[in-house]
Amino acid sequence: MSSGSSDNRSIPAELLQELDGRVGAVMVVFWMLFFIALNFVFFWLGKSVTSLRPLSDKRCRNLAVSWVHACISTFGCGYSYVMYGQYLDNLGDLVDVRPYPSYLFVAISFAYFIFDMLEHKWHGTVLESWEVMAHHVAVLTTFGYNLWYQTCIAFSEVALLTEVNSVFLHARKLMQMFRVPFSHWLYRIIVVINLVTFVVFRGLGLSLIVVGVIKYKHKISTYYVFGLASSMTIMIAINPVLFWRLLKSDVLRAFNKHARKSPQKEAGKDKRDLTAVNGVNAHAMLNDHVRMTSQNEGFRKRDKTA
């Protein structure tokens, strides 16, 4: 198939075969249990290992589980691109190409988002994290469609490109929770990679999905288009805000900190200069007082002698 062509005759038959939805259902259940078990393991480690004490906090555990999911999704995206990317060059066909591994990775992510929603429900933080919950609902709508109808799998693989950035986004936050200094070389590297991957993978993923919907709208159901549009709207609203927070925290703060140091140094210098001047004046005043006292004593003695 030439790049950008949607002619299915040149796509290997195994990439166009019907998928077994029962396998997807089993994968969802298995990986939900996996994430639940992983959460308990992190809780036990937080209580048992002193150096891992932050994991005893539910927010840190939730972030750690999310980081594991991001790593799995990143591996899945990389594997799918290496194995099947030649059939998706220039968005060759995001609808009919159905690689089984990609289907299974979508099932894993579907399981994770269900787990995360249940986790927020359990801890009573649904309203507090309403924007995250809205994102999860939109994603589950589209991923559920993929798993049920075994179609548009490649759309979800493209959407999971955002998890490449999540690896570094969550690593950055976890390092903060574990009290890693901002000046640590590893933290600085993570910060830079996080900002770069945020622009590349989150921005690229959203752009490719929008282009794909426009290109294949005649092959996609209205229900799926609505689900994708909802997801894209939420992500387009959230991403700029999140990026600004990262930029303000990791980049602008460093400049502001440097800018604040200079006035402090100048103020300290002025204070030291003022102290020095006042000290000289006090010393001079003391010398004048001693000299005047000596002169007065001399005058008294001469008066008595006379």
Secondary structure as a PSIPRED ss2 file (coil, helix, strand):
# PSIPRED VFORMAT (PSIPRED V4.0)

   1 M C   1.000  0.000  0.000
   2 S C   1.000  0.000  0.000
   3 S C   1.000  0.000  0.000
   4 G C   1.000  0.000  0.000
   5 S C   1.000  0.000  0.000
   6 S C   1.000  0.000  0.000
   7 D C   1.000  0.000  0.000
   8 N H   0.000  1.000  0.000
   9 R H   0.000  1.000  0.000
  10 S H   0.000  1.000  0.000
  11 I C   1.000  0.000  0.000
  12 P C   1.000  0.000  0.000
  13 A H   0.000  1.000  0.000
  14 E H   0.000  1.000  0.000
  15 L H   0.000  1.000  0.000
  16 L C   1.000  0.000  0.000
  17 Q C   1.000  0.000  0.000
  18 E C   1.000  0.000  0.000
  19 L C   1.000  0.000  0.000
  20 D C   1.000  0.000  0.000
  21 G H   0.000  1.000  0.000
  22 R H   0.000  1.000  0.000
  23 V H   0.000  1.000  0.000
  24 G H   0.000  1.000  0.000
  25 A H   0.000  1.000  0.000
  26 V H   0.000  1.000  0.000
  27 M H   0.000  1.000  0.000
  28 V H   0.000  1.000  0.000
  29 V H   0.000  1.000  0.000
  30 F H   0.000  1.000  0.000
  31 W H   0.000  1.000  0.000
  32 M H   0.000  1.000  0.000
  33 L H   0.000  1.000  0.000
  34 F H   0.000  1.000  0.000
  35 F H   0.000  1.000  0.000
  36 I H   0.000  1.000  0.000
  37 A H   0.000  1.000  0.000
  38 L H   0.000  1.000  0.000
  39 N H   0.000  1.000  0.000
  40 F H   0.000  1.000  0.000
  41 V H   0.000  1.000  0.000
  42 F H   0.000  1.000  0.000
  43 F H   0.000  1.000  0.000
  44 W H   0.000  1.000  0.000
  45 L H   0.000  1.000  0.000
  46 G H   0.000  1.000  0.000
  47 K H   0.000  1.000  0.000
  48 S H   0.000  1.000  0.000
  49 V C   1.000  0.000  0.000
  50 T H   0.000  1.000  0.000
  51 S H   0.000  1.000  0.000
  52 L H   0.000  1.000  0.000
  53 R H   0.000  1.000  0.000
  54 P H   0.000  1.000  0.000
  55 L H   0.000  1.000  0.000
  56 S H   0.000  1.000  0.000
  57 D C   1.000  0.000  0.000
  58 K H   0.000  1.000  0.000
  59 R H   0.000  1.000  0.000
  60 C H   0.000  1.000  0.000
  61 R H   0.000  1.000  0.000
  62 N H   0.000  1.000  0.000
  63 L H   0.000  1.000  0.000
  64 A H   0.000  1.000  0.000
  65 V H   0.000  1.000  0.000
  66 S H   0.000  1.000  0.000
  67 W H   0.000  1.000  0.000
  68 V H   0.000  1.000  0.000
  69 H H   0.000  1.000  0.000
  70 A H   0.000  1.000  0.000
  71 C H   0.000  1.000  0.000
  72 I H   0.000  1.000  0.000
  73 S H   0.000  1.000  0.000
  74 T H   0.000  1.000  0.000
  75 F H   0.000  1.000  0.000
  76 G H   0.000  1.000  0.000
  77 C H   0.000  1.000  0.000
  78 G H   0.000  1.000  0.000
  79 Y H   0.000  1.000  0.000
  80 S H   0.000  1.000  0.000
  81 Y H   0.000  1.000  0.000
  82 V H   0.000  1.000  0.000
  83 M H   0.000  1.000  0.000
  84 Y H   0.000  1.000  0.000
  85 G H   0.000  1.000  0.000
  86 Q H   0.000  1.000  0.000
  87 Y H   0.000  1.000  0.000
  88 L C   1.000  0.000  0.000
  89 D C   1.000  0.000  0.000
  90 N C   1.000  0.000  0.000
  91 L C   1.000  0.000  0.000
  92 G C   1.000  0.000  0.000
  93 D C   1.000  0.000  0.000
  94 L C   1.000  0.000  0.000
  95 V C   1.000  0.000  0.000
  96 D C   1.000  0.000  0.000
  97 V C   1.000  0.000  0.000
  98 R C   1.000  0.000  0.000
  99 P C   1.000  0.000  0.000
 100 Y H   0.000  1.000  0.000
 101 P H   0.000  1.000  0.000
 102 S H   0.000  1.000  0.000
 103 Y H   0.000  1.000  0.000
 104 L H   0.000  1.000  0.000
 105 F H   0.000  1.000  0.000
 106 V H   0.000  1.000  0.000
 107 A H   0.000  1.000  0.000
 108 I H   0.000  1.000  0.000
 109 S H   0.000  1.000  0.000
 110 F H   0.000  1.000  0.000
 111 A H   0.000  1.000  0.000
 112 Y H   0.000  1.000  0.000
 113 F H   0.000  1.000  0.000
 114 I H   0.000  1.000  0.000
 115 F H   0.000  1.000  0.000
 116 D H   0.000  1.000  0.000
 117 M H   0.000  1.000  0.000
 118 L H   0.000  1.000  0.000
 119 E H   0.000  1.000  0.000
 120 H H   0.000  1.000  0.000
 121 K H   0.000  1.000  0.000
 122 W H   0.000  1.000  0.000
 123 H H   0.000  1.000  0.000
 124 G C   1.000  0.000  0.000
 125 T C   1.000  0.000  0.000
 126 V C   1.000  0.000  0.000
 127 L C   1.000  0.000  0.000
 128 E C   1.000  0.000  0.000
 129 S C   1.000  0.000  0.000
 130 W H   0.000  1.000  0.000
 131 E H   0.000  1.000  0.000
 132 V H   0.000  1.000  0.000
 133 M H   0.000  1.000  0.000
 134 A H   0.000  1.000  0.000
 135 H H   0.000  1.000  0.000
 136 H H   0.000  1.000  0.000
 137 V H   0.000  1.000  0.000
 138 A H   0.000  1.000  0.000
 139 V H   0.000  1.000  0.000
 140 L H   0.000  1.000  0.000
 141 T H   0.000  1.000  0.000
 142 T H   0.000  1.000  0.000
 143 F H   0.000  1.000  0.000
 144 G H   0.000  1.000  0.000
 145 Y H   0.000  1.000  0.000
 146 N H   0.000  1.000  0.000
 147 L H   0.000  1.000  0.000
 148 W H   0.000  1.000  0.000
 149 Y H   0.000  1.000  0.000
 150 Q C   1.000  0.000  0.000
 151 T C   1.000  0.000  0.000
 152 C C   1.000  0.000  0.000
 153 I H   0.000  1.000  0.000
 154 A H   0.000  1.000  0.000
 155 F H   0.000  1.000  0.000
 156 S H   0.000  1.000  0.000
 157 E H   0.000  1.000  0.000
 158 V H   0.000  1.000  0.000
 159 A H   0.000  1.000  0.000
 160 L C   1.000  0.000  0.000
 161 L C   1.000  0.000  0.000
 162 T H   0.000  1.000  0.000
 163 E H   0.000  1.000  0.000
 164 V H   0.000  1.000  0.000
 165 N H   0.000  1.000  0.000
 166 S H   0.000  1.000  0.000
 167 V H   0.000  1.000  0.000
 168 F H   0.000  1.000  0.000
 169 L H   0.000  1.000  0.000
 170 H H   0.000  1.000  0.000
 171 A H   0.000  1.000  0.000
 172 R H   0.000  1.000  0.000
 173 K H   0.000  1.000  0.000
 174 L H   0.000  1.000  0.000
 175 M H   0.000  1.000  0.000
 176 Q H   0.000  1.000  0.000
 177 M H   0.000  1.000  0.000
 178 F C   1.000  0.000  0.000
 179 R C   1.000  0.000  0.000
 180 V C   1.000  0.000  0.000
 181 P C   1.000  0.000  0.000
 182 F C   1.000  0.000  0.000
 183 S C   1.000  0.000  0.000
 184 H C   1.000  0.000  0.000
 185 W H   0.000  1.000  0.000
 186 L H   0.000  1.000  0.000
 187 Y H   0.000  1.000  0.000
 188 R H   0.000  1.000  0.000
 189 I H   0.000  1.000  0.000
 190 I H   0.000  1.000  0.000
 191 V H   0.000  1.000  0.000
 192 V H   0.000  1.000  0.000
 193 I H   0.000  1.000  0.000
 194 N H   0.000  1.000  0.000
 195 L H   0.000  1.000  0.000
 196 V H   0.000  1.000  0.000
 197 T H   0.000  1.000  0.000
 198 F H   0.000  1.000  0.000
 199 V H   0.000  1.000  0.000
 200 V H   0.000  1.000  0.000
 201 F H   0.000  1.000  0.000
 202 R H   0.000  1.000  0.000
 203 G H   0.000  1.000  0.000
 204 L H   0.000  1.000  0.000
 205 G H   0.000  1.000  0.000
 206 L H   0.000  1.000  0.000
 207 S H   0.000  1.000  0.000
 208 L H   0.000  1.000  0.000
 209 I H   0.000  1.000  0.000
 210 V H   0.000  1.000  0.000
 211 V H   0.000  1.000  0.000
 212 G H   0.000  1.000  0.000
 213 V H   0.000  1.000  0.000
 214 I H   0.000  1.000  0.000
 215 K H   0.000  1.000  0.000
 216 Y C   1.000  0.000  0.000
 217 K H   0.000  1.000  0.000
 218 H H   0.000  1.000  0.000
 219 K H   0.000  1.000  0.000
 220 I C   1.000  0.000  0.000
 221 S C   1.000  0.000  0.000
 222 T H   0.000  1.000  0.000
 223 Y H   0.000  1.000  0.000
 224 Y H   0.000  1.000  0.000
 225 V H   0.000  1.000  0.000
 226 F H   0.000  1.000  0.000
 227 G H   0.000  1.000  0.000
 228 L H   0.000  1.000  0.000
 229 A H   0.000  1.000  0.000
 230 S H   0.000  1.000  0.000
 231 S H   0.000  1.000  0.000
 232 M H   0.000  1.000  0.000
 233 T H   0.000  1.000  0.000
 234 I H   0.000  1.000  0.000
 235 M H   0.000  1.000  0.000
 236 I H   0.000  1.000  0.000
 237 A H   0.000  1.000  0.000
 238 I H   0.000  1.000  0.000
 239 N H   0.000  1.000  0.000
 240 P H   0.000  1.000  0.000
 241 V H   0.000  1.000  0.000
 242 L H   0.000  1.000  0.000
 243 F H   0.000  1.000  0.000
 244 W H   0.000  1.000  0.000
 245 R H   0.000  1.000  0.000
 246 L H   0.000  1.000  0.000
 247 L H   0.000  1.000  0.000
 248 K H   0.000  1.000  0.000
 249 S H   0.000  1.000  0.000
 250 D H   0.000  1.000  0.000
 251 V H   0.000  1.000  0.000
 252 L H   0.000  1.000  0.000
 253 R H   0.000  1.000  0.000
 254 A H   0.000  1.000  0.000
 255 F H   0.000  1.000  0.000
 256 N H   0.000  1.000  0.000
 257 K H   0.000  1.000  0.000
 258 H H   0.000  1.000  0.000
 259 A H   0.000  1.000  0.000
 260 R H   0.000  1.000  0.000
 261 K H   0.000  1.000  0.000
 262 S H   0.000  1.000  0.000
 263 P H   0.000  1.000  0.000
 264 Q H   0.000  1.000  0.000
 265 K H   0.000  1.000  0.000
 266 E H   0.000  1.000  0.000
 267 A H   0.000  1.000  0.000
 268 G H   0.000  1.000  0.000
 269 K H   0.000  1.000  0.000
 270 D H   0.000  1.000  0.000
 271 K H   0.000  1.000  0.000
 272 R H   0.000  1.000  0.000
 273 D H   0.000  1.000  0.000
 274 L H   0.000  1.000  0.000
 275 T H   0.000  1.000  0.000
 276 A H   0.000  1.000  0.000
 277 V H   0.000  1.000  0.000
 278 N H   0.000  1.000  0.000
 279 G H   0.000  1.000  0.000
 280 V H   0.000  1.000  0.000
 281 N H   0.000  1.000  0.000
 282 A H   0.000  1.000  0.000
 283 H H   0.000  1.000  0.000
 284 A H   0.000  1.000  0.000
 285 M H   0.000  1.000  0.000
 286 L H   0.000  1.000  0.000
 287 N H   0.000  1.000  0.000
 288 D H   0.000  1.000  0.000
 289 H H   0.000  1.000  0.000
 290 V H   0.000  1.000  0.000
 291 R H   0.000  1.000  0.000
 292 M H   0.000  1.000  0.000
 293 T H   0.000  1.000  0.000
 294 S H   0.000  1.000  0.000
 295 Q H   0.000  1.000  0.000
 296 N H   0.000  1.000  0.000
 297 E H   0.000  1.000  0.000
 298 G H   0.000  1.000  0.000
 299 F H   0.000  1.000  0.000
 300 R H   0.000  1.000  0.000
 301 K H   0.000  1.000  0.000
 302 R H   0.000  1.000  0.000
 303 D H   0.000  1.000  0.000
 304 K H   0.000  1.000  0.000
 305 T H   0.000  1.000  0.000
 306 A C   1.000  0.000  0.000
